[in-house]
Amino acid sequence: MKVVADLCIVPMGVGPSVSGYVRAIKAIIDASDLDAEMHANGTNIEGELSDICRLVELCEQKLSELGVQRVFFTMAFSSRRDKDQSMADKLAAVS
């Protein structure tokens, strides 16, 4: 099932700045074949739901390798059954 996901990953217990951890996660997302656009509070990712879930697991594994003991994830999905719709299509519809 193709979806657009809004993903937010927050490493906890690592101090007030998480930018180094976000860079590590961004590198994993950028290396994937999925279309993704980072925004101020997370990342929109477009693709098959199973591929996005695997990507989230890779991000969690990387944070674990970096010593993060606790992570807070939020993810919301949208999908269309009546037509194929990309992130760009959704934005164009309201422009």
GROMACS elastic network, one bead per residue, 0.5 to 0.9 nm:
[ bonds ]
;  ai    aj funct       b0    kb
    1    47     6  0.81675   500
    1    48     6  0.53969   500
    1    49     6  0.58187   500
    1    50     6  0.79228   500
    1    79     6  0.79324   500
    2    46     6  0.74176   500
    2    47     6  0.52524   500
    2    49     6  0.60104   500
    2    50     6  0.89693   500
    2    78     6  0.88321   500
    2    79     6  0.65108   500
    2    80     6  0.80891   500
    2    84     6  0.82992   500
    2    85     6  0.89628   500
    3    45     6  0.81865   500
    3    46     6  0.59218   500
    3    47     6  0.56742   500
    3    48     6  0.60585   500
    3    49     6  0.59941   500
    3    52     6  0.88386   500
    3    77     6  0.61731   500
    3    78     6  0.55411   500
    3    80     6  0.77056   500
    3    85     6  0.87763   500
    3    86     6  0.86451   500
    4    44     6  0.67400   500
    4    45     6  0.56482   500
    4    47     6  0.66148   500
    4    48     6  0.85716   500
    4    49     6  0.84167   500
    4    76     6  0.82970   500
    4    77     6  0.56337   500
    4    78     6  0.53417   500
    4    79     6  0.64728   500
    4    85     6  0.88302   500
    4    86     6  0.75036   500
    4    87     6  0.68342   500
    5    43     6  0.80062   500
    5    44     6  0.55005   500
    5    45     6  0.50766   500
    5    46     6  0.62938   500
    5    47     6  0.82802   500
    5    49     6  0.83128   500
    5    52     6  0.79121   500
    5    75     6  0.64907   500
    5    76     6  0.55346   500
    5    78     6  0.65474   500
    5    79     6  0.89199   500
    6    42     6  0.68986   500
    6    43     6  0.57257   500
    6    45     6  0.64271   500
    6    46     6  0.89683   500
    6    74     6  0.79674   500
    6    75     6  0.54153   500
    6    76     6  0.51898   500
    6    77     6  0.64599   500
    6    78     6  0.87332   500
    7    41     6  0.86921   500
    7    42     6  0.55548   500
    7    43     6  0.52348   500
    7    44     6  0.62461   500
    7    45     6  0.74312   500
    7    56     6  0.85902   500
    7    73     6  0.74018   500
    7    74     6  0.58971   500
    7    76     6  0.67995   500
    7    77     6  0.88420   500
    8    41     6  0.66364   500
    8    43     6  0.65083   500
    8    44     6  0.89677   500
    8    72     6  0.81273   500
    8    73     6  0.57667   500
    8    74     6  0.52197   500
    8    75     6  0.63783   500
    9    22     6  0.81331   500
    9    25     6  0.86508   500
    9    42     6  0.71429   500
    9    56     6  0.89194   500
    9    59     6  0.86488   500
    9    60     6  0.86655   500
    9    71     6  0.69260   500
    9    72     6  0.58863   500
    9    74     6  0.66456   500
    9    75     6  0.86341   500
   10    18     6  0.77873   500
   10    21     6  0.88623   500
   10    22     6  0.83745   500
   10    70     6  0.87238   500
   10    71     6  0.56664   500
   10    72     6  0.50292   500
   10    73     6  0.63511   500
   10    74     6  0.86943   500
   11    14     6  0.67067   500
   11    18     6  0.68662   500
   11    21     6  0.73606   500
   11    22     6  0.85899   500
   11    63     6  0.76137   500
   11    68     6  0.65327   500
   11    69     6  0.81400   500
   11    70     6  0.62705   500
   11    72     6  0.64178   500
   11    73     6  0.87251   500
   12    15     6  0.76094   500
   12    18     6  0.86366   500
   12    68     6  0.72627   500
   12    69     6  0.74833   500
   12    70     6  0.53122   500
   12    71     6  0.54876   500
   12    72     6  0.70201   500
   13    16     6  0.85502   500
   13    68     6  0.75599   500
   13    69     6  0.75158   500
   13    70     6  0.69176   500
   13    71     6  0.86688   500
   14    17     6  0.75823   500
   14    18     6  0.71501   500
   14    68     6  0.70518   500
   14    69     6  0.87627   500
   14    70     6  0.89786   500
   15    18     6  0.72312   500
   17    20     6  0.78221   500
   17    21     6  0.88691   500
   18    21     6  0.54033   500
   18    22     6  0.62093   500
   18    23     6  0.87473   500
   19    23     6  0.60973   500
   19    24     6  0.86723   500
   20    23     6  0.51462   500
   20    24     6  0.64616   500
   20    25     6  0.88500   500
   21    24     6  0.50964   500
   21    25     6  0.63343   500
   21    26     6  0.85642   500
   21    62     6  0.89265   500
   21    63     6  0.70602   500
   21    66     6  0.81128   500
   22    25     6  0.50479   500
   22    26     6  0.59521   500
   22    27     6  0.85640   500
   23    27     6  0.61725   500
   23    28     6  0.87946   500
   24    27     6  0.52542   500
   24    28     6  0.66646   500
   24    29     6  0.89505   500
   24    59     6  0.81719   500
   24    62     6  0.75144   500
   24    63     6  0.80533   500
   25    28     6  0.52195   500
   25    29     6  0.63499   500
   25    30     6  0.86173   500
   25    58     6  0.86135   500
   25    59     6  0.55308   500
   25    60     6  0.84830   500
   25    62     6  0.73790   500
   25    63     6  0.78489   500
   26    29     6  0.50432   500
   26    30     6  0.59283   500
   26    31     6  0.84550   500
   26    38     6  0.81797   500
   26    43     6  0.88904   500
   26    59     6  0.86911   500
   27    30     6  0.50603   500
   27    31     6  0.60829   500
   27    32     6  0.87522   500
   28    31     6  0.51659   500
   28    32     6  0.65010   500
   28    55     6  0.78204   500
   28    58     6  0.74541   500
   28    59     6  0.67247   500
   28    62     6  0.85797   500
   29    32     6  0.52887   500
   29    33     6  0.83241   500
   29    34     6  0.75680   500
   29    35     6  0.88025   500
   29    36     6  0.72564   500
   29    45     6  0.87678   500
   29    55     6  0.70814   500
   29    56     6  0.87160   500
   29    59     6  0.79895   500
   30    33     6  0.78191   500
   30    34     6  0.79799   500
   30    35     6  0.84408   500
   30    36     6  0.74321   500
   31    34     6  0.85129   500
   32    35     6  0.82027   500
   32    55     6  0.76823   500
   33    47     6  0.88958   500
   34    45     6  0.67391   500
   34    46     6  0.62054   500
   34    47     6  0.59180   500
   34    48     6  0.86373   500
   34    51     6  0.80635   500
   34    52     6  0.78166   500
   35    44     6  0.82739   500
   35    45     6  0.57393   500
   35    46     6  0.52392   500
   35    47     6  0.69891   500
   35    87     6  0.88144   500
   36    43     6  0.66015   500
   36    44     6  0.54777   500
   36    46     6  0.62760   500
   37    42     6  0.87055   500
   37    43     6  0.55341   500
   37    44     6  0.52239   500
   37    45     6  0.65822   500
   37    46     6  0.89411   500
   38    41     6  0.80288   500
   38    42     6  0.59306   500
   38    44     6  0.62823   500
   38    45     6  0.85622   500
   39    42     6  0.54101   500
   39    43     6  0.56023   500
   39    44     6  0.75522   500
   40    43     6  0.81340   500
   44    87     6  0.80502   500
   45    52     6  0.73848   500
   45    87     6  0.83118   500
   46    49     6  0.85799   500
   46    52     6  0.79242   500
   46    86     6  0.70864   500
   46    87     6  0.69099   500
   47    50     6  0.84654   500
   47    51     6  0.68354   500
   47    52     6  0.66299   500
   48    51     6  0.52788   500
   48    52     6  0.63479   500
   48    53     6  0.87484   500
   49    52     6  0.51414   500
   49    53     6  0.61988   500
   49    54     6  0.86856   500
   49    77     6  0.86998   500
   50    53     6  0.51250   500
   50    54     6  0.62641   500
   50    55     6  0.86640   500
   51    54     6  0.51148   500
   51    55     6  0.62218   500
   51    56     6  0.87373   500
   52    56     6  0.62662   500
   52    57     6  0.87285   500
   53    56     6  0.50715   500
   53    57     6  0.63662   500
   53    58     6  0.88103   500
   54    57     6  0.50765   500
   54    58     6  0.64129   500
   54    59     6  0.88124   500
   55    58     6  0.50679   500
   55    59     6  0.63624   500
   55    60     6  0.87505   500
   56    59     6  0.50331   500
   56    60     6  0.62582   500
   56    61     6  0.86366   500
   57    60     6  0.50531   500
   57    61     6  0.61335   500
   57    62     6  0.86293   500
   58    61     6  0.50425   500
   58    62     6  0.62071   500
   58    63     6  0.87255   500
   59    62     6  0.51426   500
   59    63     6  0.63587   500
   59    64     6  0.86914   500
   60    63     6  0.51650   500
   60    64     6  0.62349   500
   60    65     6  0.87068   500
   60    71     6  0.77732   500
   61    64     6  0.50189   500
   61    65     6  0.62408   500
   61    66     6  0.86817   500
   62    65     6  0.50124   500
   62    66     6  0.62783   500
   62    67     6  0.88168   500
   62    68     6  0.89235   500
   63    67     6  0.64696   500
   63    68     6  0.54273   500
   63    69     6  0.82179   500
   63    70     6  0.89765   500
   63    71     6  0.81600   500
   64    67     6  0.51239   500
   64    68     6  0.51570   500
   64    69     6  0.66308   500
   64    70     6  0.85300   500
   65    68     6  0.74293   500
   68    71     6  0.72167   500
   79    84     6  0.87429   500
   79    85     6  0.80232   500
   80    83     6  0.59597   500
   80    84     6  0.66753   500
   80    85     6  0.68577   500
   81    84     6  0.74803   500
   85    88     6  0.80803   500
   85    89     6  0.58329   500
   85    90     6  0.68994   500
   86    89     6  0.50272   500
   86    90     6  0.63993   500
   86    91     6  0.88148   500
   87    90     6  0.51890   500
   87    91     6  0.64315   500
   87    92     6  0.86805   500
   88    91     6  0.52001   500
   88    92     6  0.60645   500
   88    93     6  0.86174   500
   89    92     6  0.50633   500
   89    93     6  0.61780   500
   90    93     6  0.52873   500
   90    94     6  0.70912   500
   91    94     6  0.56032   500
   91    95     6  0.64361   500
   92    95     6  0.50852   500
